[in-house]
Amino acid sequence: MIKKIIPIALPVLALVGGAFGGDMLRAPASPADPATEAAAPDDHGAAPTDDGHSGGEDHGGDDHGGGDHGGGDHGGGGDPTEAAYFQFPTQFFVPLMRQGDLRDVMILTVTLQTDGANLQALSKKEHILRDALLRQLMIHANTGGFDGNFTADRNLVTLREGLLQAAKTATDAPVTAVLIEDIARQPG
């Protein structure tokens, strides 16, 4: 009996430990409004951006540098109708069970696309969204979605559609797309 419980309990404990560790590594929230702090000018008179540089510097490059990445709690700024991205601060770990045995673990990095006006609302629902997406990932795993060539386009489309529907059900904030940034199968 214990031999059957341990393979199930280990991934769950790893998920909880990873989420707790990631939460502890996150910068502590200050009592002041983060949006106000982000808009406050630094010593050079320009507001700092997410990468620590002043807003007055032009670094060129592509669209990846200007978007909102990571953990969610980014204040306004920019066009509220422009696409914004909420990346979950920790990966999703999905155990793949077969006949009561842990075979593999799927590891995914997921980002949600919304608009700039709703990014903060989306980040406030992080835990509810994470629960809904993990539930959908478990359903996908238990119905064989990660068996065989799980990276085939039709399989990823099915996965994204299921995750998008789960995200839309979990929050009122508009979620326009689910981006799977990393996906890997690790032997259990």
Secondary structure, DSSP 8 states (H G I E B T S, - for coil): -HHHHHHHHHHHHHHHHHHHHHHHHS----SS-HHHHHHS--TTSS-B-TTSSBTT------GGGTS--SSS-----S-TTSEEEEE-SS-EEEEEEETTEEEEEEEEEEEEEEEGGGHHHHHHTHHHHHHHHHHHHHHHHHTTTTSS-TTSHHHHHHHHHHHHHHHHHH-SS---EEEEEEEEEEE-
